[in-house]
Amino acid sequence: MSAIITTTDAHIFQTYGRFPIAFVRGEGAWLWDDEDKRYLDFLSGIAVCNLGHCHPAVVKAATAQMERLIHVSNFFYTEPQAELARQLTEHCFADRVFFCNSGAEANEAALKLARRYGNAAGGEPRNEIITMQASFHGRTFATLAATGQAKVQEGFAPLMPGFVYVPFNDFDAVRTAVNARTCAVLLEPIQGEGGVNVPAQDYLQRVRELCDQEGLLLIFDEVQVGMGRTGCLFAHEHYGVKPDIMTLAKALGGGLPLGAMLATQSVADYLGPGSHATTFGGNPVATAAGCAVMQELLAGGVLENCCAMGRYLEKKLDGLKNRHSDTVVGVRGKGLILGLELNRSGKQVVDQCLAAGLILNCTADCIIRFVPPLIITQEQIDECCTILDDVLGKLD
């Protein structure tokens, strides 16, 4: 047994169902364990390492920043934080950015901003938020309550009140749920943890129009599908819709902990000095890495590769569906977040692929989720699908 595994099991909370592998090195789409076995990574730290492991530009930016300045309080200004905020706002709908450390914190900030907005409207407080069934927004008490999955909430009652859940991709359900207390609608443009669920082309547009009619904020959680994952910088760009608030994390820091909540100026005005804060949010090292990520996404051909390789992977998965029709139900997704739906639990598939040197993930019990680095190559996709083909063949 690996000493790393033994020490971990002896001292760390058992909150993760870990595989018995300890990784010590990564490069591009590859990981090596402490026995020097190589693995092809189609999980990317759950859509975190969009540029692959230890991308040279990210390493260079973070290392150089660590040699200059690691941390100061947000009572002061730092160059990397300012620069990343500029780059983000210049390439999306937003005017303002609040930096934090994770997706849950970004969503927590968005929920606070939405309530602040609703409660300031005058008259009866508007502090209820509509979210989607099968959604995932985090594990803090507020984001746990916003998440539309009972299994995530189990054992943590009483949940924070003020959330109403409706089916994803059902506009009529959203419209019916709106009432005098509603202040916002929160959703993922494409659900990741919920099973790689892609909406109808007009769904987000109709929700946007409803929010405009009712004076509601529209919040997009792009923690998993933002930062190039779908082939656009942000997933909502595919649908021609702009939110009032957007949350980012995961791939934003290139592997370092970094989250962000972005909003238009008129909405951002509701959070003034002292209304929200974080000690480490916008850390100089993390935001320096974030600047490198943005530059690579915008100028490094990464988005173009994501689109091309996304189409190629989807075609390969469709081929697997045709060859293994007794096991595979369908293929869905956009760009390089794709799901292979099985008619059984996907755990065995994930386990057998891992033994063969391929890292995949199963979500919603029966969806094999593919979120490889956006720099993935055709040859690496071929290798992934060869391994998967062999594993599926043993199940047929």
C-alpha positions as CSV (number, residue, x, y, z in Angstrom):
1,M,0.0,0.0,0.0
2,S,1.3,3.5,-0.9
3,A,2.6,5.5,2.0
4,I,0.6,8.5,0.7
5,I,-2.6,6.5,0.8
6,T,-1.9,5.1,4.3
7,T,-1.1,8.5,5.8
8,T,-4.2,10.0,4.1
9,D,-6.5,7.3,5.4
10,A,-5.0,7.7,8.9
11,H,-5.4,11.5,9.2
12,I,-7.9,13.0,6.8
13,F,-11.7,13.0,7.1
14,Q,-13.3,10.2,5.1
15,T,-15.5,12.5,3.0
16,Y,-14.3,11.3,-0.4
17,G,-14.7,7.9,-2.0
18,R,-11.1,7.9,-3.2
19,F,-9.7,5.5,-5.7
20,P,-6.6,3.7,-4.3
21,I,-4.2,5.8,-6.4
22,A,-1.8,8.5,-5.4
23,F,-0.8,10.9,-8.1
24,V,2.6,12.7,-7.9
25,R,3.1,14.3,-11.4
26,G,1.1,15.7,-14.3
27,E,1.7,17.0,-17.7
28,G,-0.8,17.9,-20.4
29,A,-3.5,15.2,-20.5
30,W,-1.4,12.7,-18.5
31,L,-1.0,11.9,-14.8
32,W,1.6,9.6,-13.1
33,D,1.1,7.8,-9.8
34,D,3.7,7.1,-7.2
35,E,4.6,3.8,-8.9
36,D,5.2,5.7,-12.2
37,K,2.1,4.3,-13.9
38,R,0.7,6.7,-16.5
39,Y,-2.9,7.6,-16.8
40,L,-4.8,9.4,-19.6
41,D,-7.0,12.0,-17.8
42,F,-10.4,12.7,-19.2
43,L,-11.6,14.2,-15.9
44,S,-9.2,17.1,-15.6
45,G,-9.7,17.5,-11.9
46,I,-13.5,17.7,-12.6
47,A,-13.1,20.3,-15.4
48,V,-10.4,22.3,-13.6
49,C,-7.3,21.7,-15.6
50,N,-8.7,23.0,-18.9
51,L,-5.2,23.7,-20.2
52,G,-4.0,20.4,-19.0
53,H,-1.8,19.6,-16.0
54,C,1.1,22.1,-15.3
55,H,0.6,24.2,-18.4
56,P,3.9,26.1,-18.9
57,A,2.2,29.5,-19.1
58,V,0.3,28.9,-15.8
59,V,3.4,27.6,-14.0
60,K,5.5,30.5,-15.2
61,A,2.9,33.1,-14.2
62,A,2.3,31.6,-10.7
63,T,6.0,31.0,-10.0
64,A,7.0,34.6,-11.0
65,Q,4.2,36.0,-8.9
66,M,5.2,33.9,-5.8
67,E,8.7,35.4,-6.1
68,R,7.2,39.0,-5.9
69,L,4.1,38.9,-3.7
70,I,2.1,36.0,-2.4
71,H,-0.6,37.7,-0.3
72,V,-1.9,41.1,1.0
73,S,-5.3,42.0,2.4
74,N,-8.1,43.1,0.1
75,F,-7.8,46.4,1.9
76,F,-5.2,47.1,-0.8
77,Y,-4.8,46.8,-4.5
78,T,-2.8,44.2,-6.5
79,E,-1.9,44.1,-10.2
80,P,-2.9,40.5,-11.0
81,Q,-6.3,41.0,-9.5
82,A,-6.9,44.2,-11.4
83,E,-5.7,42.7,-14.7
84,L,-7.8,39.5,-14.4
85,A,-10.9,41.6,-13.6
86,R,-10.2,43.7,-16.7
87,Q,-9.8,40.7,-18.9
88,L,-12.9,39.0,-17.7
89,T,-15.2,42.1,-18.0
90,E,-13.8,43.0,-21.4
91,H,-14.9,39.6,-22.7
92,C,-18.3,39.2,-21.2
93,F,-21.5,41.0,-20.2
94,A,-20.3,42.0,-16.8
95,D,-18.9,45.3,-15.4
96,R,-17.8,44.1,-12.0
97,V,-16.0,41.1,-10.5
98,F,-15.9,39.7,-7.0
99,F,-13.1,37.3,-6.5
100,C,-13.2,34.3,-4.1
101,N,-11.7,30.9,-3.8
102,S,-14.2,28.3,-5.1
103,G,-17.5,27.7,-7.0
104,A,-19.5,27.4,-3.8
105,E,-18.2,30.8,-2.6
106,A,-18.9,32.3,-6.0
107,N,-22.5,31.0,-5.8
108,E,-22.8,32.1,-2.2
109,A,-21.9,35.6,-3.2
110,A,-24.4,35.5,-6.1
111,L,-27.2,34.4,-3.8
112,K,-26.4,37.1,-1.3
113,L,-26.4,39.7,-4.0
114,A,-29.8,38.4,-5.3
115,R,-31.3,38.7,-1.9
116,R,-29.9,42.1,-1.3
117,Y,-31.4,43.2,-4.6
118,G,-34.8,41.7,-3.9
119,N,-35.0,43.0,-0.3
120,A,-34.1,46.5,-1.5
121,A,-36.9,46.7,-4.0
122,G,-39.4,48.1,-1.5
123,G,-42.8,46.7,-0.4
124,E,-43.0,43.0,0.3
125,P,-39.5,41.4,0.5
126,R,-38.5,39.5,-2.6
127,N,-36.0,36.9,-1.4
128,E,-37.1,33.6,-3.0
129,I,-34.9,32.1,-5.7
130,I,-36.0,29.5,-8.3
131,T,-33.4,26.8,-9.0
132,M,-33.4,23.6,-11.1
133,Q,-33.9,20.0,-10.1
134,A,-30.7,17.9,-10.6
135,S,-28.7,21.1,-10.3
136,F,-25.5,21.4,-8.3
137,H,-24.3,24.7,-6.8
138,G,-22.0,23.8,-3.9
139,R,-22.0,22.4,-0.3
140,T,-22.2,25.5,1.9
141,F,-25.5,25.8,3.6
142,A,-26.9,28.3,1.1
143,T,-25.6,26.6,-2.0
144,L,-26.6,23.2,-0.6
145,A,-30.2,24.6,-0.3
146,A,-30.0,25.9,-3.8
147,T,-28.9,22.5,-5.2
148,G,-31.8,20.5,-6.5
149,Q,-30.5,17.1,-5.4
150,A,-31.9,15.4,-2.3
151,K,-28.9,13.0,-2.0
152,V,-26.6,16.0,-1.5
153,Q,-28.8,17.6,1.2
154,E,-29.4,14.4,3.2
155,G,-28.6,14.8,6.9
156,F,-28.2,18.5,6.9
157,A,-31.7,19.6,7.8
158,P,-33.1,22.2,8.4
159,L,-32.1,23.6,5.0
160,M,-32.0,27.4,4.4
161,P,-35.4,28.5,3.2
162,G,-36.1,30.6,0.2
163,F,-35.5,28.2,-2.7
164,V,-38.0,26.6,-5.1
165,Y,-37.0,23.8,-7.4
166,V,-38.4,23.2,-10.9
167,P,-37.4,20.7,-13.7
168,F,-34.5,21.9,-15.9
169,N,-35.4,22.7,-19.5
170,D,-39.1,23.3,-18.6
171,F,-39.9,26.9,-19.2
172,D,-43.6,26.6,-18.2
173,A,-42.4,25.2,-14.8
174,V,-40.3,28.3,-14.2
175,R,-43.1,30.7,-15.2
176,T,-45.5,28.9,-12.9
177,A,-43.1,29.1,-10.0
178,V,-42.7,32.9,-10.2
179,N,-44.6,34.7,-7.4
180,A,-44.5,38.0,-5.5
181,R,-41.5,36.8,-3.4
182,T,-39.3,35.7,-6.3
183,C,-36.1,37.8,-6.8
184,A,-34.0,35.6,-9.1
185,V,-33.7,32.4,-11.2
186,L,-30.4,30.4,-10.8
187,L,-29.4,27.7,-13.3
188,E,-26.5,26.1,-15.0
189,P,-26.6,26.7,-18.8
190,I,-25.7,23.0,-19.1
191,Q,-26.0,20.8,-16.0
192,G,-22.8,19.0,-15.2
193,E,-23.2,17.0,-12.0
194,G,-26.9,16.5,-12.9
195,G,-25.9,14.3,-15.9
196,V,-24.6,16.6,-18.7
197,N,-28.1,17.9,-19.4
198,V,-28.3,20.3,-22.4
199,P,-31.3,22.6,-22.7
200,A,-33.4,23.3,-25.8
201,Q,-32.0,26.1,-27.9
202,D,-34.7,28.6,-26.9
203,Y,-35.0,27.7,-23.2
204,L,-32.5,30.2,-21.8
205,Q,-33.8,33.0,-24.1
206,R,-37.4,32.4,-22.8
207,V,-36.2,32.4,-19.2
208,R,-34.3,35.7,-19.9
209,E,-37.4,37.3,-21.3
210,L,-39.5,36.1,-18.3
211,C,-36.9,37.6,-15.9
212,D,-37.1,40.9,-17.8
213,Q,-40.9,40.9,-17.6
214,E,-41.0,40.2,-13.9
215,G,-38.0,42.2,-12.8
216,L,-36.0,39.2,-11.7
217,L,-32.3,38.6,-11.8
218,L,-31.0,35.8,-14.0
219,I,-28.0,34.0,-12.6
220,F,-25.9,31.6,-14.6
221,D,-23.7,29.1,-12.7
222,E,-20.8,28.6,-15.2
223,V,-18.5,27.0,-12.6
224,Q,-18.1,23.8,-14.6
225,V,-19.1,24.8,-18.1
226,G,-17.4,28.2,-18.3
227,M,-13.8,29.1,-19.3
228,G,-13.9,27.5,-22.7
229,R,-15.4,24.1,-21.7
230,T,-18.1,24.2,-24.4
231,G,-16.1,25.8,-27.1
232,C,-17.1,29.3,-26.3
233,L,-15.5,31.3,-23.5
234,F,-18.8,31.0,-21.6
235,A,-21.5,28.5,-22.3
236,H,-24.4,31.0,-22.4
237,E,-22.8,32.5,-25.5
238,H,-24.1,29.5,-27.5
239,Y,-27.7,30.6,-26.7
240,G,-27.4,34.4,-27.4
241,V,-28.4,35.2,-23.9
242,K,-26.7,37.4,-21.2
243,P,-27.3,37.0,-17.5
244,D,-27.3,39.6,-14.8
245,I,-24.9,37.6,-12.6
246,M,-22.5,34.8,-13.5
247,T,-20.3,32.6,-11.4
248,L,-17.0,31.0,-12.3
249,A,-14.4,28.8,-10.6
250,K,-12.8,25.4,-11.4
251,A,-10.8,26.2,-14.6
252,L,-10.4,29.9,-13.9
253,G,-7.2,29.5,-11.9
254,G,-5.6,26.8,-14.1
255,G,-5.5,24.4,-11.1
256,L,-5.1,27.0,-8.4
257,P,-8.1,27.8,-6.1
258,L,-9.9,30.8,-7.7
259,G,-13.6,31.7,-8.1
260,A,-15.4,34.8,-9.3
261,M,-18.9,36.3,-9.2
262,L,-19.5,38.7,-12.0
263,A,-22.4,41.2,-12.5
264,T,-23.6,44.2,-14.4
265,Q,-23.0,47.6,-12.7
266,S,-26.6,48.2,-11.8
267,V,-26.8,44.9,-10.0
268,A,-23.3,45.1,-8.4
269,D,-24.2,48.4,-6.8
270,Y,-26.3,46.5,-4.3
271,L,-23.1,45.1,-2.6
272,G,-21.3,48.1,-1.2
273,P,-18.3,48.4,1.2
274,G,-18.6,45.9,4.1
275,S,-21.5,43.9,2.6
276,H,-19.4,41.0,1.5
277,A,-15.7,39.9,1.8
278,T,-13.2,37.1,1.8
279,T,-9.6,37.0,3.1
280,F,-8.0,35.0,0.2
281,G,-10.3,36.0,-2.7
282,G,-8.3,37.4,-5.6
283,N,-5.0,36.2,-4.2
284,P,-2.1,37.5,-6.3
285,V,-0.8,34.1,-7.2
286,A,-4.1,32.6,-8.1
287,T,-5.2,35.7,-10.2
288,A,-1.8,35.8,-11.9
289,A,-2.5,32.2,-13.0
290,G,-6.0,33.2,-14.0
291,C,-4.5,35.9,-16.3
292,A,-2.4,33.2,-18.0
293,V,-5.4,31.0,-18.4
294,M,-7.4,33.8,-20.1
295,Q,-4.5,34.6,-22.4
296,E,-4.2,31.0,-23.5
297,L,-8.0,30.6,-24.0
298,L,-8.2,33.8,-26.1
299,A,-5.1,33.6,-28.2
300,G,-3.7,30.1,-27.9
301,G,-6.1,28.2,-30.2
302,V,-7.6,26.4,-27.3
303,L,-11.3,27.2,-28.0
304,E,-10.8,26.2,-31.6
305,N,-9.3,22.9,-30.5
306,C,-12.1,22.4,-28.0
307,C,-14.7,22.7,-30.8
308,A,-12.8,20.4,-33.2
309,M,-12.0,17.8,-30.7
310,G,-15.5,18.0,-29.1
311,R,-17.0,17.1,-32.5
312,Y,-14.5,14.3,-33.0
313,L,-15.1,12.8,-29.5
314,E,-18.8,13.0,-30.0
315,K,-18.5,11.2,-33.3
316,K,-16.4,8.5,-31.6
317,L,-18.9,8.1,-28.8
318,D,-21.7,7.8,-31.3
319,G,-19.8,5.0,-32.8
320,L,-19.5,3.3,-29.4
321,K,-23.2,3.7,-28.9
322,N,-23.9,1.9,-32.2
323,R,-21.5,-0.9,-31.4
324,H,-22.7,-1.3,-27.8
325,S,-26.5,-0.6,-28.2
326,D,-27.3,-3.2,-25.5
327,T,-25.5,-1.0,-22.9
328,V,-25.3,2.6,-24.3
329,V,-28.5,4.6,-24.4
330,G,-27.2,7.9,-25.9
331,V,-24.6,10.7,-26.2
332,R,-25.1,14.3,-25.3
333,G,-23.2,17.5,-24.4
334,K,-21.5,20.4,-26.1
335,G,-17.8,21.0,-26.8
336,L,-15.7,19.0,-24.4
337,I,-18.3,18.3,-21.8
338,L,-20.0,15.1,-23.1
339,G,-22.0,12.4,-21.4
340,L,-22.4,8.7,-22.4
341,E,-25.7,7.5,-21.0
342,L,-25.8,3.8,-20.0
343,N,-28.7,1.6,-19.1
344,R,-27.0,0.6,-15.9
345,S,-24.7,2.1,-13.2
346,G,-21.5,3.4,-14.7
347,K,-19.3,2.5,-11.7
348,Q,-18.0,-0.7,-13.2
349,V,-17.1,1.1,-16.5
350,V,-15.2,3.8,-14.6
351,D,-13.3,1.2,-12.4
352,Q,-12.3,-1.0,-15.4
353,C,-11.2,2.0,-17.4
354,L,-9.1,3.3,-14.5
355,A,-7.4,-0.1,-14.3
356,A,-6.6,0.2,-17.9
357,G,-5.1,3.7,-17.4
358,L,-8.0,5.9,-18.4
359,I,-9.6,8.4,-15.9
360,L,-13.3,8.9,-16.4
361,N,-16.1,9.9,-14.1
362,C,-19.7,8.7,-13.6
363,T,-22.4,11.2,-12.6
364,A,-26.1,10.8,-12.0
365,D,-25.3,7.1,-11.5
366,C,-25.4,6.1,-15.2
367,I,-23.8,9.0,-17.1
368,I,-20.1,8.6,-18.0
369,R,-18.8,12.2,-18.1
370,F,-16.0,13.3,-20.4
371,V,-14.3,16.5,-19.5
372,P,-10.7,16.2,-20.8
373,P,-8.3,19.0,-21.1
374,L,-9.2,21.4,-23.9
375,I,-5.8,20.8,-25.4
376,I,-6.6,17.1,-25.9
377,T,-5.5,15.6,-29.2
378,Q,-7.2,13.3,-31.7
379,E,-4.7,10.5,-30.9
380,Q,-5.5,10.8,-27.2
381,I,-9.2,10.6,-27.9
382,D,-8.6,7.5,-30.0
383,E,-6.8,5.9,-27.1
384,C,-9.6,6.8,-24.7
385,C,-12.2,5.3,-27.0
386,T,-10.2,2.2,-27.7
387,I,-10.0,1.5,-23.9
388,L,-13.7,2.3,-23.5
389,D,-14.7,0.1,-26.4
390,D,-12.9,-2.8,-24.8
391,V,-14.5,-2.2,-21.4
392,L,-18.0,-1.9,-22.9
393,G,-17.5,-5.0,-24.9
394,K,-17.0,-7.0,-21.8
395,L,-20.4,-5.7,-20.4
396,D,-22.5,-6.5,-23.5
